[in-house]
Protein backbone atom coordinates (compact mmCIF):
# COMPACT_ATOMS: atom_id res chain seq x y z
CA UNK A 1 0.00 0.00 0.00
CA UNK A 2 1.39 3.44 -0.96
CA UNK A 3 2.42 5.76 1.80
CA UNK A 4 0.47 8.91 2.52
CA UNK A 5 3.41 11.00 1.42
CA UNK A 6 3.43 9.30 -1.99
CA UNK A 7 -0.29 9.90 -2.47
CA UNK A 8 0.07 13.55 -1.41
CA UNK A 9 2.98 14.04 -3.82
CA UNK A 10 0.98 12.51 -6.68
CA UNK A 11 -1.98 14.79 -5.93
CA UNK A 12 0.31 17.83 -5.83
CA UNK A 13 1.84 16.86 -9.19
CA UNK A 14 -1.61 16.42 -10.71
CA UNK A 15 -2.78 19.80 -9.33
CA UNK A 16 0.32 21.52 -10.70
CA UNK A 17 -0.19 19.90 -14.12
CA UNK A 18 -3.82 20.95 -14.10
CA UNK A 19 -2.95 24.57 -13.27
CA UNK A 20 -0.37 24.55 -16.05
CA UNK A 21 -2.93 23.26 -18.52
CA UNK A 22 -1.14 19.99 -19.17
CA UNK A 23 -4.09 17.93 -17.96
CA UNK A 24 -7.55 18.57 -19.35
CA UNK A 25 -9.77 15.73 -18.27
CA UNK A 26 -12.63 14.98 -20.59
CA UNK A 27 -11.57 17.25 -23.44
CA UNK A 28 -10.74 14.45 -25.86
CA UNK A 29 -13.79 12.46 -24.80
CA UNK A 30 -16.04 15.46 -25.45
CA UNK A 31 -14.63 15.95 -28.93
CA UNK A 32 -15.11 12.28 -29.79
CA UNK A 33 -18.66 12.30 -28.41
CA UNK A 34 -19.47 15.41 -30.48
CA UNK A 35 -18.19 13.76 -33.66
CA UNK A 36 -20.20 10.63 -32.97
CA UNK A 37 -23.37 12.62 -32.26
CA UNK A 38 -23.01 14.67 -35.44
CA UNK A 39 -22.34 11.54 -37.52
CA UNK A 40 -25.42 9.86 -36.02
CA UNK A 41 -27.57 12.89 -36.82
CA UNK A 42 -26.26 13.03 -40.39
CA UNK A 43 -27.03 9.33 -40.84
CA UNK A 44 -30.59 9.82 -39.54
CA UNK A 45 -31.07 12.86 -41.82
CA UNK A 46 -30.12 10.68 -44.80
CA UNK A 47 -33.06 8.38 -43.96
CA UNK A 48 -35.56 11.13 -44.77
CA UNK A 49 -33.67 13.23 -47.32
CA UNK A 50 -35.37 11.74 -50.40
CA UNK A 51 -38.89 12.03 -48.99
CA UNK A 52 -38.55 15.46 -47.37
CA UNK A 53 -40.24 17.29 -50.25
CA UNK A 54 -42.86 14.58 -50.86
CA UNK A 55 -46.34 15.62 -49.67
CA UNK A 56 -47.40 11.97 -49.36
CA UNK A 57 -45.44 11.73 -46.11
CA UNK A 58 -46.54 13.75 -43.11
CA UNK A 59 -44.03 15.73 -41.15
CA UNK A 60 -44.60 13.58 -38.07
CA UNK A 61 -44.03 10.40 -40.06
CA UNK A 62 -40.72 11.67 -41.41
CA UNK A 63 -39.50 12.90 -38.04
CA UNK A 64 -40.43 9.58 -36.43
CA UNK A 65 -38.58 7.68 -39.16
CA UNK A 66 -35.47 9.74 -38.43
CA UNK A 67 -35.96 9.36 -34.70
CA UNK A 68 -33.73 7.69 -32.17
CA UNK A 69 -34.71 4.64 -30.17
CA UNK A 70 -34.58 5.27 -26.42
CA UNK A 71 -33.53 2.94 -23.64
CA UNK A 72 -37.17 2.26 -22.81
CA UNK A 73 -37.86 1.04 -26.32
CA UNK A 74 -39.93 3.82 -27.85
CA UNK A 75 -38.80 6.10 -30.67
CA UNK A 76 -38.02 9.74 -29.89
CA UNK A 77 -38.77 11.69 -33.10
CA UNK A 78 -36.11 13.96 -34.50
CA UNK A 79 -36.60 17.62 -33.66
CA UNK A 80 -38.14 19.61 -36.51
CA UNK A 81 -35.52 22.33 -36.06
CA UNK A 82 -32.73 19.80 -36.65
CA UNK A 83 -34.36 18.43 -39.80
CA UNK A 84 -35.19 21.89 -41.15
CA UNK A 85 -31.63 23.08 -40.49
CA UNK A 86 -30.22 20.19 -42.52
CA UNK A 87 -32.87 19.90 -45.26
CA UNK A 88 -34.54 23.30 -45.43
CA UNK A 89 -38.24 24.08 -45.33
CA UNK A 90 -40.48 21.62 -47.15
CA UNK A 91 -41.55 22.95 -50.57
CA UNK A 92 -45.30 22.74 -50.05
CA UNK A 93 -45.01 24.68 -46.77
CA UNK A 94 -43.34 27.50 -48.68
CA UNK A 95 -46.25 27.49 -51.15
CA UNK A 96 -48.81 27.54 -48.31
CA UNK A 97 -47.08 30.51 -46.68
CA UNK A 98 -46.88 32.35 -50.00
CA UNK A 99 -50.62 31.81 -50.50
CA UNK A 100 -51.37 33.14 -47.02
CA UNK A 101 -49.23 36.19 -47.69
CA UNK A 102 -51.06 36.88 -50.96
CA UNK A 103 -54.43 36.51 -49.22
CA UNK A 104 -53.35 38.86 -46.43
CA UNK A 105 -52.26 41.48 -48.99
CA UNK A 106 -55.59 41.15 -50.84
CA UNK A 107 -57.54 41.59 -47.60
CA UNK A 108 -55.54 44.71 -46.73
CA UNK A 109 -56.10 46.14 -50.20
CA UNK A 110 -59.86 45.45 -49.98
CA UNK A 111 -60.12 47.16 -46.59
CA UNK A 112 -58.40 50.30 -47.84
Secondary structure, DSSP 8 states (H G I E B T S, - for coil): ---HHHHHHHHHHHHHHHHHTS--TTHHHHHHHHHHHHHHHHHHHHHHTTTTT-TTS-HHHHHHHT-EE-TTS-EE---HHHHHHHH-S-HHHHHHHHHHHHHHHHHHHHH-
